[in-house]
Amino acid sequence: MHLFRLDASVRTSGSVSRALADTAEQAWLGEHPGATVTRRDIGLEPLPSELWAKAARSAVDPSAPAAPEAAELTRQLSAELLEADAYVFAVPLYNWGVPAHFKTWIDLVLLNQDFGGGGSKPLAGRPAVLAMSRGGGYGEGTPKFGWDHNSPYIVRVLADVLHLDVHVAEAELTLADVTPAMEPLRGLAAQLLQDGHATAAGHGRRVAELVRVSVG
């Protein structure tokens, strides 16, 4: 059994997305002790976005220089996905959108035409846990409802482009404890965090079972 985990938070201590992913990973490993876990931490080691720009230019402009380094990085990123049976993605909301370094990872992965160009869909049906955190509240009826441009995009890419079977665990109001104006929301924030971890653990076990069934 082989799990791939990607972390996009620029924080280590105090990162809620990492903590939710830890819960999901430990639940998965509880079902598959000793399994292989491959990690890529793009929060601490961002990928070079200029490589994607070079590759994109060479694809549309015959006079542009080739970008073999981008092709090699895409090969490495593709191999990490192809070699895994299941996935954990930990992605926070930054400035109401997708973290730039996670978007770079997506752009480089989708240089592989099998993933992004209507190819053979090699990851179709493989299960994944998506652990997401949001500092504020973005649900219907809140002042910033509709400002979360991260969650729908990521689910769309993972589920509808990479064709993964995505299971979401999330927590909102994660900045309540350090934001004076959010003090009245701290009780709710604690409950949402507890619920998020319970969901992450359940998804970790569920994904482990799905892998066990698919591998036989």
C-alpha positions in Angstrom: 0.0 0.0 0.0 1.3 3.5 -0.9 0.0 6.9 0.3 1.0 10.2 -1.3 0.7 13.3 0.9 1.0 16.9 -0.3 1.2 19.9 2.2 0.7 23.4 1.0 0.7 25.4 4.2 3.6 27.8 4.7 3.3 27.1 8.5 4.4 24.1 10.4 3.5 24.9 14.0 -0.2 25.8 14.3 -1.2 24.7 10.8 -4.7 23.4 10.8 -4.6 21.9 7.3 -1.5 20.0 8.3 -3.1 18.8 11.6 -6.2 17.6 9.7 -4.0 15.8 7.2 -2.1 14.2 10.1 -5.3 12.8 11.5 -6.3 11.4 8.1 -2.9 9.9 7.5 -2.8 8.3 11.0 -6.2 6.8 10.4 -5.1 5.4 7.0 -1.9 4.0 8.5 -3.9 2.4 11.3 -5.5 0.3 8.6 -2.3 -0.2 6.7 0.6 -0.4 9.2 4.0 -0.1 7.7 2.7 1.2 4.4 4.8 3.5 2.2 4.1 7.3 2.5 5.6 9.6 -0.1 5.5 13.3 1.0 5.9 16.5 -1.0 5.8 19.7 1.1 5.3 22.6 -1.4 4.6 24.9 1.5 8.2 24.6 2.8 9.8 23.8 -0.6 7.8 25.6 -3.3 8.1 24.5 -6.9 9.7 27.0 -9.4 6.7 28.6 -11.2 9.1 29.9 -13.9 9.5 26.4 -15.2 5.8 26.2 -16.1 6.0 29.6 -17.8 8.9 28.4 -19.9 7.1 25.2 -20.8 3.9 27.1 -21.7 5.9 29.5 -23.9 7.7 26.7 -25.8 4.3 25.0 -26.4 2.7 28.0 -28.1 5.8 29.7 -29.6 8.0 27.5 -31.9 10.8 30.1 -31.6 10.9 29.9 -27.8 13.6 27.7 -26.2 12.6 24.2 -25.0 12.2 23.6 -21.3 13.5 20.2 -20.6 13.8 20.9 -16.9 10.0 21.5 -16.8 9.4 18.2 -18.5 11.7 16.4 -16.0 9.9 18.0 -13.0 6.5 17.1 -14.5 7.7 13.5 -14.9 8.7 13.4 -11.2 5.5 14.9 -10.0 3.5 12.5 -12.3 5.4 9.5 -11.0 4.6 10.5 -7.4 0.9 10.4 -8.2 1.0 7.3 -10.4 2.9 5.2 -7.8 0.4 5.9 -5.0 -2.8 4.0 -4.2 -4.4 6.9 -2.2 -3.8 10.5 -1.5 -3.9 13.2 1.2 -3.9 16.8 0.1 -3.6 19.6 2.8 -4.4 23.0 1.4 -5.3 26.2 3.3 -7.2 29.2 2.0 -4.9 32.2 1.4 -6.3 35.6 0.6 -9.6 34.1 -0.5 -7.9 31.9 -3.2 -5.6 29.1 -4.0 -2.1 29.2 -2.6 0.2 30.3 -5.4 2.6 27.3 -4.8 -0.3 24.8 -5.0 -1.4 26.4 -8.2 2.1 25.9 -9.5 2.0 22.3 -8.6 -1.3 21.9 -10.5 0.1 23.7 -13.5 3.2 21.5 -13.7 1.2 18.3 -13.1 -1.2 19.2 -15.9 1.7 19.5 -18.4 1.3 15.7 -18.4 -1.3 15.3 -21.1 -2.6 12.1 -19.6 -3.7 14.1 -16.6 -4.9 17.4 -18.1 -5.5 16.8 -21.8 -8.3 14.3 -21.9 -5.9 11.4 -22.1 -6.0 8.0 -20.4 -7.1 9.3 -17.0 -4.6 7.1 -15.1 -5.8 8.2 -11.6 -9.5 7.7 -12.2 -11.3 6.4 -9.1 -8.4 6.4 -6.8 -9.4 7.8 -3.3 -8.1 11.0 -1.8 -8.7 13.0 1.4 -8.7 16.8 0.9 -7.9 18.6 4.2 -8.8 22.3 4.0 -8.7 25.2 6.5 -10.1 28.7 6.4 -9.3 31.4 8.8 -12.7 33.0 8.6 -16.3 31.9 7.9 -17.5 31.7 4.4 -20.8 29.7 4.6 -24.1 30.9 3.4 -25.4 33.8 5.4 -22.0 35.0 6.5 -20.6 38.5 5.4 -18.0 36.8 3.2 -20.2 34.2 1.7 -18.9 33.5 -1.8 -15.4 34.8 -1.1 -13.9 31.3 -0.9 -12.4 30.8 -4.3 -10.1 28.0 -3.1 -12.3 25.1 -2.2 -14.5 24.8 -5.3 -11.4 25.1 -7.5 -9.4 22.4 -5.8 -12.3 20.0 -5.7 -12.9 20.7 -9.4 -9.3 19.9 -10.3 -8.9 16.9 -8.2 -12.3 15.3 -8.9 -13.1 16.5 -12.4 -9.7 16.9 -14.0 -7.6 14.2 -12.2 -10.7 12.1 -11.7 -9.9 11.2 -8.1 -12.6 10.1 -5.6 -12.3 13.1 -3.2 -13.4 13.1 0.4 -13.3 16.5 2.1 -12.4 17.3 5.7 -12.4 21.0 6.6 -12.4 23.5 9.4 -13.4 27.2 9.4 -12.8 30.1 11.8 -9.3 28.9 12.5 -8.1 32.4 13.3 -10.7 33.0 16.0 -8.3 32.3 18.8 -5.8 35.0 17.7 -8.3 37.6 16.4 -9.9 39.7 19.0 -12.9 40.6 16.8 -13.7 36.9 16.4 -13.7 36.2 20.2 -17.5 35.4 20.2 -16.9 32.7 17.6 -14.2 30.8 19.5 -16.6 28.2 20.9 -18.0 27.5 17.4 -14.5 27.4 16.0 -13.5 24.8 18.5 -16.5 22.7 17.6 -15.8 23.0 13.9 -12.2 22.0 14.4 -13.2 18.9 16.5 -15.7 18.0 13.8 -13.1 18.5 11.1 -10.7 16.0 12.8 -13.5 13.5 13.3 -14.3 13.8 9.6 -10.6 13.5 8.6 -10.3 10.3 10.7 -13.4 8.8 9.2 -12.2 9.7 5.7 -8.8 8.2 6.4 -10.3 4.9 7.4 -12.7 5.0 4.4 -10.0 5.7 1.9 -7.9 2.8 3.4 -10.9 0.5 3.0 -11.4 1.6 -0.6 -7.7 0.9 -1.4 -8.0 -2.5 0.3 -11.0 -3.4 -1.9 -9.4 -2.1 -5.1 -6.1 -3.8 -4.6 -7.7 -7.0 -3.4 
